[in-house]
Amino acid sequence: MLNSHPSFKGLRDARYQARMDQKPINGLLLVHGLEAYSARKKVYVKALTSMIRTNSLLTLDKACSNLN
């Protein structure tokens, strides 16, 4: 669904751009591509961003990237 549904185009674009720029892909980067997914739009993105930061979830992104 993430790779084909129109609501996630922003996420795919952000992921693609990060790959082209050889930058790490993480939740804070991709969360902005989810605005079209929710009727709450920017409020949804802000809530997700807060959850990622509050729960230190970026450390999980780093741990997962070491598995590849």
FENFENLIN-V795591 format. One record per residue. N is the residue number from 1. RES is the residue in one letter. PHI is phi in radians with two decimals (999 if undefined). OMEGA is omega in degrees with one decimal (* if undefined). BURIAL is + if it has 9 or more other ideal C-beta (glycine too) atoms within 8 Angstrom, else -. Layout:
# FENFENLIN-V795591
n->N res->RES phi->PHI omega->OMEGA burial->BURIAL
n->N res->RES phi->PHI omega->OMEGA burial->BURIAL
This chain:
# FENFENLIN-V795591
n->1 res->M phi->999 omega->179.7 burial->-
n->2 res->L phi->-1.05 omega->-176.2 burial->-
n->3 res->N phi->-1.59 omega->-177.7 burial->-
n->4 res->S phi->-2.41 omega->-176.1 burial->-
n->5 res->H phi->-1.25 omega->-178.6 burial->-
n->6 res->P phi->-1.00 omega->-179.2 burial->-
n->7 res->S phi->-1.12 omega->-176.8 burial->-
n->8 res->F phi->-1.82 omega->-179.7 burial->+
n->9 res->K phi->-1.05 omega->179.0 burial->+
n->10 res->G phi->-1.05 omega->177.6 burial->+
n->11 res->L phi->-1.12 omega->179.2 burial->+
n->12 res->R phi->-1.10 omega->178.7 burial->+
n->13 res->D phi->-1.13 omega->179.1 burial->+
n->14 res->A phi->-1.13 omega->179.1 burial->+
n->15 res->R phi->-1.12 omega->179.5 burial->+
n->16 res->Y phi->-1.09 omega->-178.4 burial->-
n->17 res->Q phi->-1.11 omega->178.0 burial->-
n->18 res->A phi->-1.08 omega->178.2 burial->+
n->19 res->R phi->-1.12 omega->-179.8 burial->+
n->20 res->M phi->-1.14 omega->179.4 burial->-
n->21 res->D phi->-1.51 omega->-178.3 burial->-
n->22 res->Q phi->0.95 omega->177.5 burial->-
n->23 res->K phi->-1.84 omega->178.3 burial->-
n->24 res->P phi->-1.14 omega->178.3 burial->-
n->25 res->I phi->-1.71 omega->179.3 burial->+
n->26 res->N phi->-2.49 omega->-176.9 burial->+
n->27 res->G phi->-1.03 omega->-179.8 burial->+
n->28 res->L phi->-1.17 omega->176.4 burial->+
n->29 res->L phi->-1.26 omega->-173.5 burial->+
n->30 res->L phi->-1.37 omega->-175.6 burial->+
n->31 res->V phi->-1.02 omega->-179.5 burial->+
n->32 res->H phi->-1.18 omega->176.7 burial->+
n->33 res->G phi->-1.40 omega->-179.0 burial->+
n->34 res->L phi->-1.73 omega->-177.3 burial->+
n->35 res->E phi->-1.00 omega->-178.9 burial->+
n->36 res->A phi->-1.27 omega->-178.2 burial->+
n->37 res->Y phi->-1.23 omega->-173.1 burial->-
n->38 res->S phi->-1.95 omega->174.8 burial->+
n->39 res->A phi->-1.17 omega->-179.6 burial->-
n->40 res->R phi->-1.39 omega->176.5 burial->-
n->41 res->K phi->0.88 omega->-174.2 burial->+
n->42 res->K phi->-1.14 omega->177.7 burial->-
n->43 res->V phi->-1.12 omega->177.5 burial->-
n->44 res->Y phi->-1.09 omega->179.9 burial->+
n->45 res->V phi->-1.09 omega->179.0 burial->+
n->46 res->K phi->-1.11 omega->179.2 burial->-
n->47 res->A phi->-1.14 omega->178.7 burial->+
n->48 res->L phi->-1.11 omega->178.7 burial->+
n->49 res->T phi->-1.05 omega->178.4 burial->+
n->50 res->S phi->-1.09 omega->179.0 burial->-
n->51 res->M phi->-1.09 omega->179.6 burial->+
n->52 res->I phi->-1.08 omega->-178.3 burial->+
n->53 res->R phi->-1.23 omega->-177.5 burial->+
n->54 res->T phi->-1.06 omega->-176.6 burial->-
n->55 res->N phi->-1.70 omega->178.5 burial->-
n->56 res->S phi->0.89 omega->-175.9 burial->-
n->57 res->L phi->-1.33 omega->176.9 burial->+
n->58 res->L phi->-1.12 omega->177.2 burial->+
n->59 res->T phi->-1.12 omega->176.6 burial->-
n->60 res->L phi->-1.23 omega->175.3 burial->-
n->61 res->D phi->-1.03 omega->-179.5 burial->+
n->62 res->K phi->-1.14 omega->179.9 burial->+
n->63 res->A phi->-1.12 omega->-179.9 burial->-
n->64 res->C phi->-1.20 omega->-179.5 burial->-
n->65 res->S phi->-1.18 omega->177.8 burial->-
n->66 res->N phi->-1.33 omega->-180.0 burial->-
n->67 res->L phi->-1.38 omega->-176.1 burial->-
n->68 res->N phi->-1.42 omega->* burial->-
